[in-house]
Amino acid sequence: MNRATVVSELAKVLQVNEAEAEKILRAFAQVIGPIAAEVPPYFERYFEAQIQIVLNKVEDLERSTQQRFNELSRLTQQQITELHRSTQQQIAELRQSTQQQIAELHRSTQQQITELRQSTQQQIAELRHYTEQRLDALERRLDRLEKWLLSVLVMILSGVLAIIFRIYFGG
């Protein structure tokens, strides 16, 4: 493992930038340096193995976090897609319901117009029939009045003629 890799990994583990990680590593080297010369090689191997284990755990944690993030992203996308589909379906249902209501309203209006026309035509027919009855009754009365006036006129004329005949023909 080279120095740049160690600094980079240390920065990731400590969650600091690489410059700060390098400062920490130098400080650590200054403090541990004199002791490190006294440390047996097996301890170095053990220490490196422990560092590698920590780095592996960090990588596993990053991988796990990325997987969880990807899963969350996938689930969020599914929910957005389902919400979009559900919204589109509701819009389509509302549109269909509105069109049905408009069609029903149109049908109802047409039916009311037809009923109004029929009612108006029936009232006109009844009014015509009533008017014709009244006119027929009036014509019958006028005919009777005419006949009565004619009979009265005939009687008056008969009386006048009778008077004229008496005056002229003898009296």
C-alpha positions in Angstrom: 0.0 0.0 0.0 1.6 3.3 -1.0 1.5 6.6 0.8 -1.2 8.3 -1.4 -3.5 5.3 -0.9 -3.0 5.3 2.8 -3.7 9.1 3.0 -6.8 8.7 0.8 -8.1 5.8 2.9 -7.4 7.6 6.1 -9.2 10.7 4.8 -12.3 8.5 4.0 -12.3 6.8 7.3 -11.9 10.0 9.3 -14.2 11.9 7.0 -11.7 14.7 6.5 -9.9 16.1 3.4 -6.6 14.5 2.4 -4.5 17.5 3.6 -5.9 17.0 7.1 -5.5 13.3 6.9 -1.8 13.7 5.9 -1.2 16.1 8.8 -2.8 13.5 11.2 -0.6 10.7 9.6 2.5 12.8 10.0 1.7 13.6 13.7 1.0 9.9 14.2 4.3 9.0 12.6 6.1 11.5 14.8 4.6 10.2 18.0 4.7 6.5 17.0 7.9 6.7 14.9 10.3 6.0 17.8 8.1 3.3 19.2 7.7 1.7 15.7 11.3 0.9 15.5 10.9 -1.2 18.7 7.7 -2.9 17.4 8.3 -6.4 16.1 7.4 -7.2 12.5 4.5 -9.5 13.4 2.8 -6.6 15.2 3.2 -4.5 12.0 1.6 -7.3 10.0 -1.2 -7.5 12.6 -1.6 -3.7 12.6 -1.7 -3.6 8.8 -4.2 -6.5 8.8 -6.4 -4.6 11.3 -6.2 -1.5 9.2 -7.1 -3.6 6.1 -10.1 -5.0 8.1 -11.2 -1.5 8.9 -10.8 -0.4 5.3 -12.8 -3.5 4.1 -15.5 -2.6 6.6 -15.6 0.9 5.3 -15.8 -0.3 1.8 -18.6 -2.7 2.8 -20.4 0.1 4.5 -20.0 2.3 1.4 -21.2 -0.6 -0.8 -24.2 -1.2 1.6 -25.0 2.5 1.7 -24.9 2.7 -2.1 -27.1 -0.4 -2.3 -29.6 1.1 0.1 -29.5 4.4 -1.7 -30.1 2.6 -5.0 -33.0 0.7 -3.5 -34.4 3.8 -2.0 -34.1 5.6 -5.4 -35.7 2.6 -7.2 -38.6 2.5 -4.6 -39.0 6.3 -4.9 -39.1 6.0 -8.7 -41.7 3.2 -8.5 -43.8 5.3 -6.1 -43.6 8.3 -8.4 -44.5 6.1 -11.4 -47.4 4.6 -9.5 -48.5 8.1 -8.4 -48.3 9.3 -12.0 -50.3 6.3 -13.2 -52.9 6.7 -10.5 -53.2 10.4 -11.2 -53.6 9.8 -14.9 -56.2 7.1 -14.2 -58.1 9.5 -11.9 -58.0 12.2 -14.5 -59.3 9.8 -17.1 -62.1 8.6 -14.8 -63.0 12.2 -14.0 -63.0 13.1 -17.7 -65.2 10.1 -18.5 -67.5 10.9 -15.6 -67.7 14.5 -16.7 -68.4 13.5 -20.3 -71.1 11.1 -19.0 -72.7 13.9 -16.9 -72.6 16.2 -19.9 -74.2 13.6 -22.1 -76.8 12.9 -19.5 -77.4 16.6 -19.1 -77.7 17.0 -22.8 -80.1 14.0 -23.0 -82.2 15.4 -20.1 -82.2 18.9 -21.7 -83.3 17.4 -25.1 -86.0 15.4 -23.3 -87.2 18.5 -21.5 -87.2 20.5 -24.8 -89.2 17.7 -26.5 -91.6 17.5 -23.6 -92.0 21.3 -23.7 -92.7 21.2 -27.4 -95.2 18.4 -27.0 -96.9 20.3 -24.1 -96.9 23.5 -26.1 -98.3 21.7 -29.1 -100.9 20.1 -27.0 -101.9 23.4 -25.4 -102.1 25.0 -28.8 -104.2 22.1 -30.1 -106.5 22.4 -27.0 -106.7 26.2 -27.5 -107.5 25.7 -31.2 -110.2 23.2 -30.3 -111.6 25.5 -27.6 -111.5 28.5 -30.0 -113.2 26.4 -32.7 -115.9 25.3 -30.3 -116.4 28.9 -29.3 -116.5 30.1 -32.9 -118.9 27.3 -33.8 -121.1 28.3 -30.8 -120.9 31.9 -31.9 -121.8 31.0 -35.5 -124.8 29.0 -34.3 -125.9 32.0 -32.2 -125.4 34.4 -35.1 -127.4 32.0 -37.3 -130.2 31.9 -34.8 -130.0 35.7 -34.4 -130.0 36.1 -38.2 -133.1 33.8 -38.4 -134.7 35.7 -35.6 -134.0 39.1 -37.1 -135.1 37.8 -40.5 -138.4 36.5 -38.9 -138.8 39.8 -37.0 -138.1 41.7 -40.3 -140.5 39.5 -42.2 -143.1 40.2 -39.5 -142.4 44.0 -39.6 -142.5 44.0 -43.4 -145.7 42.0 -43.3 -147.2 44.5 -40.9 -146.0 47.4 -43.0 -147.3 45.8 -46.2 -150.6 45.0 -44.5 -150.8 48.7 -43.5 -149.9 49.8 -47.0 -152.5 47.5 -48.5 -155.1 48.7 -46.2 -154.3 52.3 -46.9 -154.3 51.8 -50.7 -156.8 49.1 -51.2 -159.4 49.8 -48.9 -159.8 50.1 -45.9 
